[in-house]
Structure formats: structure tokens, C-alpha cells
Amino acid sequence: MSTIVGWYDSTLFAKFWTVWRVDAGWPSKSLCRNAGVSARERIARIARLRYREGVADYLEVLDAERNLYAARQQLLMTQRAYLRTARRCSSRWAEG
């Protein structure tokens, strides 16, 4: 019985360790990407305000919105990678 428990514990630890190694950078990446999206949202808002006031041309607005779109895409790709890893790990866990 103790060998089964030992095997189970080592298997459980190995699965958690694999997830930790693969996913260790996700929280910091996600926080950085969130901060990047927030910063680009502020930049886009300022660009629209500057355009409304006649200080900047519309190209500045388009450039700011393009950068905002790219930052959002990066955030989504990071989140999808995390979910893909979690799903893969959970399916392996269910398989045994």
C-alpha cells in the first residue's frame, strides 16, 4: 500500500512540477501585457482628444489605435497559451 501511495505522490508532484516549469512565466507576462494594454488605451484616448482639439492629425489617432490593437492581441495570445497549457495538463491528469 505504501508503494502505491509513494507512486501516487511522485506522479502528482511530477505533474505539478511540469506545469510550474512550463507556466512559471505566465503571471509576470500577463501583468506586463495588461499594463501595456492600459498604457496604450491611455495613449489612444489622448490621441483622440488631441485630434478633437485640432492639435494632432488623424494619422496619430490611427497609429495609437493600431498599437492598442497589437497590445491586445499579444495579451490574448499569452492568455490562450496559458489556457492551452492548463487544458493539456488537465487532460493528462484525467488520463492518469
C-alpha positions as CSV (number, residue, x, y, z in Angstrom):
1,M,0.0,0.0,0.0
2,S,2.8,2.4,0.8
3,T,4.4,1.9,-2.6
4,I,1.1,2.8,-4.3
5,V,0.9,6.0,-2.2
6,G,4.6,6.8,-2.9
7,W,4.0,6.3,-6.6
8,Y,0.9,8.4,-6.5
9,D,2.7,11.2,-4.6
10,S,5.6,11.1,-7.0
11,T,3.3,11.2,-10.0
12,L,1.3,14.0,-8.6
13,F,4.5,16.0,-7.8
14,A,5.8,15.4,-11.3
15,K,2.6,16.7,-12.9
16,F,2.6,19.8,-10.7
17,W,6.3,20.4,-11.4
18,T,5.8,20.1,-15.2
19,V,3.0,22.7,-15.0
20,W,5.1,25.0,-12.9
21,R,8.1,24.8,-15.2
22,V,6.1,25.4,-18.3
23,D,3.9,28.1,-16.8
24,A,6.2,29.9,-14.4
25,G,6.5,33.0,-16.5
26,W,2.8,33.4,-17.2
27,P,1.7,35.7,-14.3
28,S,4.5,38.2,-14.9
29,K,3.9,38.1,-18.7
30,S,0.2,38.7,-18.2
31,L,0.7,41.5,-15.8
32,C,3.2,43.2,-18.2
33,R,0.8,42.7,-21.1
34,N,-2.1,44.1,-19.1
35,A,0.0,47.2,-18.2
36,G,0.9,47.6,-21.8
37,V,-2.7,47.5,-22.9
38,S,-3.7,50.0,-20.2
39,A,-0.9,52.3,-21.3
40,R,-1.9,52.1,-25.0
41,E,-5.5,52.7,-24.1
42,R,-4.4,56.0,-22.4
43,I,-2.3,56.9,-25.4
44,A,-5.2,56.2,-27.8
45,R,-7.5,58.3,-25.6
46,I,-5.1,61.2,-25.6
47,A,-4.5,60.9,-29.3
48,R,-8.3,61.1,-29.9
49,L,-8.5,64.1,-27.6
50,R,-5.6,65.9,-29.3
51,Y,-7.3,65.2,-32.7
52,R,-10.7,66.7,-31.4
53,E,-8.9,69.8,-30.2
54,G,-7.1,70.2,-33.5
55,V,-3.6,69.7,-32.1
56,A,-2.8,66.4,-34.0
57,D,-3.8,64.9,-37.3
58,Y,-5.9,61.7,-37.7
59,L,-2.8,59.6,-38.5
60,E,-1.7,59.9,-34.9
61,V,-5.1,58.5,-33.8
62,L,-4.8,55.6,-36.3
63,D,-1.3,54.9,-35.1
64,A,-2.3,54.8,-31.5
65,E,-5.3,52.6,-32.2
66,R,-3.1,50.2,-34.2
67,N,-0.6,49.9,-31.3
68,L,-3.5,49.3,-28.9
69,Y,-4.9,46.5,-31.2
70,A,-1.4,44.9,-31.3
71,A,-1.1,45.1,-27.5
72,R,-4.5,43.5,-27.1
73,Q,-3.5,40.7,-29.5
74,Q,-0.4,40.0,-27.5
75,L,-2.4,39.8,-24.3
76,L,-4.9,37.4,-25.9
77,M,-2.1,35.2,-27.2
78,T,-0.5,35.0,-23.8
79,Q,-3.8,34.1,-22.2
80,R,-4.5,31.4,-24.8
81,A,-1.1,29.9,-24.3
82,Y,-1.9,29.6,-20.6
83,L,-5.3,28.1,-21.2
84,R,-3.8,25.6,-23.7
85,T,-1.2,24.5,-21.2
86,A,-3.8,24.2,-18.4
87,R,-6.1,22.2,-20.6
88,R,-3.3,19.9,-21.8
89,C,-2.3,19.3,-18.2
90,S,-5.8,18.6,-17.0
91,S,-6.4,16.1,-19.9
92,R,-3.2,14.3,-19.0
93,W,-4.3,14.3,-15.4
94,A,-7.6,12.7,-16.3
95,E,-5.8,10.1,-18.4
96,G,-3.8,9.0,-15.4
